[in-house]
Structure formats: structure tokens, C-alpha cells
Amino acid sequence: MSLFDSVDHYYARYRPRLPDQVIQLLARELAGVAAPRLLDLGAGTGQVALSMLPTLPPASHLDLVDQDEGMLRTALDELGPQLGERTATVHAVPAEKFTPAQPGYQADLVTCRRAFHPV
């Protein structure tokens, strides 16, 4: 259950995106990787993925991990029209329980941004 319940789209719209300097720093980490895999833990509504998308090559894959299915649905709604050839998979589990389906899985970049909300 989301802390934000039915306001996931509102949350996605008004949550601050990553600053340009951070986007460029992260993008440099992926320089030269033809088909990078981004693993975002505590992805919420996909703010990191949305911010990074313009810097990612067409063969990129995004793995978005969050225990809140509503937030992940919002992430896919927001990302879908902008993905182009890129692909995204959502994993509705807590970050500490994420288990990749593919043997030998390796992320090229792992992010976790503002994922902790005290209750």
C-alpha cells in the first residue's frame, strides 16, 4: 500500500527530478556501455528513470524495484511514451527481496534515491 494511495500520479508530477549535474554524473558512469541495465531500488513513480532516460542509449533496460504496485504502475504510465526502443521491467517487491530472474544478472548502474519514508 502506498503512503500516497490514489495520488501516485500527483506524487509523480510534483516530486523533484534529479538535478542536471547528477544526471550527467550518472550518465558518465554508463559511457561506452552499448546496452546498459539500470537497476533502481525504491523506484516509486520512476523519477530516476525518467530523469536518466534522455541520456540512455536505445538498447537500455530499466529494472524498477518498489514494493508499491501503484507507484510502479504510475512509473510505467509516465515512462511508456518516452521509452522508445528502451525496455523497462517492474518488480513489485521490497528492494532487499529483489531477485533477478536471469542467471548472471548484472546491473551497470544501481540507484536508490529518497526511498525511505518514515511512517
C-alpha angles and dihedrals in degrees: 000000000000123000083222098045111183095004096076092119090048089049091050093049098051103031107107117256121229114283114256092245091057092047091053092047091052092043090055088058088061097045111134095015105123097196107020123188115215117199112197114190115202088014096171109175093352101263094151093047092047091050093047098042098091090055096049123095120241094259093058124126126206123204110195116194122191134136091225112086093191092057091048091050088053090048091055091046090053097041100040099078091046102044097088106175092345118105132218133195125191123212114197098205135100111273093248090057097049111126118179115234094216120076111239092022113176128178118212092206129019119196135182117177128176091334098145119085116172113223 
